[in-house]
Amino acid sequence: MNSSSAASDYLAEILTAFDCQTGTIHFGPDENELLHLAAQHGIPDFLLEKISTIPLGKGIAGAAAATRKPVEHCNLQENLGAVAQPAARETGVAGSLAVPIFSLNGSQVIGTLGIGKHVPYAFSHTEKQSLAEWAQRIAEIV
């Protein structure tokens, strides 16, 4: 199984475990400080081009990669916060969470894992930790 296929399979499992409707996995950043979409579920087709590459530090995924910390928004439909981009509203997602994916030795960010619900939602500390653990499992397949 190639890493993109495995990432897609993991993402489907993650969405079920968290009762989420949308999710993305981006790998990178590359030498141009871009994250590249490796897998997605539930993202409208018209948004795929916009999220296929994300600059480091931009949007929810880019911010999670740049800060090396989880980035959460309880309701994107009402408040984009400081990092979410306006296109995030077009997904129909309200509650969202993105976490960095670290290299196996933990020294560098190699991607991001993001999930979202169509309803406002505040992810618990335990859920954030659990999503970070899923992210590390993804690191093992790249």
N, C-alpha and C positions, 0 to 999 in steps of 0.2 A: 504494500500500500504506500503511495507517495505521500509526502507531508501535507500537501494541499487537501487530498482526499481524507487523510486522517484528521486534519484540522477541522474539516467540515463535519465529520462524524462526531468529533468531540464537541463541537459547537452545538449540534443537535441534542446531545446528551445534557449539556450544560443548560440549555434553554428549558428542557423538560424539568431538570432538577430545581431550577429557580422560578418556574412557572412564568417564563418570559416569552414574548412574542418576536422579538428581534435580537440579532446578535451579529457581531463582527469580530474577525481576527485579522489584524494587520501585522506584517513582519517588517522589520527595519528598526531604526532608520538606516538608510543607505548613505552613500558619500554626499548626496545632495540634501541630507536631512529630511528625507521623505519616508513615510510609512506606506506600505503597499498592501492592498486588500488581498488576503489569502482565502478567506471564507466568509460567507454571510448567509443569514437566514432572515426572511421577513422584511428585507429592505426593498422598497418599491423600485422597479426597474429604472424609472426616470432619475433616481438618485445615485445609481451605481457609478456613473462616471464621476460625480462629485466626490464620492468617498473612495474611489479606486486608489488615489494617492492623497495623503494628508501630510502637510508640513509639520515637522516637529514643533510642538508648542501651540498648535492651532487646533481648535475644536476639542472635544472631550478626549478622544483617543490621543491626539497630539499632546495634550496637556498631561495625560497620565504618563506618557513616555518621557516627556521633558522633566516632570517633577519627580518621577520614579515613585509616585504615590497614587492611590485610588482617587478618581474624580467622580463625584456623584452629583446628580441633579434630581430633585424630588418631583419637579413638574416642569418639563421643558416647554409645555404648551403655554404656561403662564410666565415663566421667568427663565431666560437663557443663562443667567449668571454671567460671570466674567469670562468664561472660556467657550461656551457653546456657540456654534455658528447658526445664523438664521435658518439654514437648510435643515438643521436638526428638527425643527418643527414639522417639516414636510414628511418625516417618517411616521408621524402619528404617535410617537413615543412620548410619554410623560415622565415616568420614573426611569432613570438610566444610571449605569455604573460602568466605568472602565478602569481596568487595572493593568499595570505594566506586566509584560512577560520578561523575565530575567534569564540570562544565560545560565547554564547549569552551575557554574561557579559563583553566580550572583553578581558578577562584576559589571555587567552591562545590560542595558535594555535591548531586547531583540524583537520586541513587538508589543502589541496590546490586545487585550480581550475585552470586548464591550457587550453588555446586555441591556435590554430595555423592555419595559412594560407599557402597555397602552393606557394605563391608569397612573395617577400620581402615586408615588411610592418612595418611602425612605428605607433604604437597605440598612439592615442592622450591622453592627460590628462583626458579629459572627458570620453573616452572609458575605461581608467584604473579605474576611479571612478565607472563607471557603472558596470564593471566586479566585483569590490569589493562589490557592492551592491548585485549582483547576488550571490556572495559567502556567504553573510550573510543570504540570503534566504535559501541557502543549509543548513546552520547551524541550521536553525529552524526545519529541518526534521530529524536531527540525535539525 
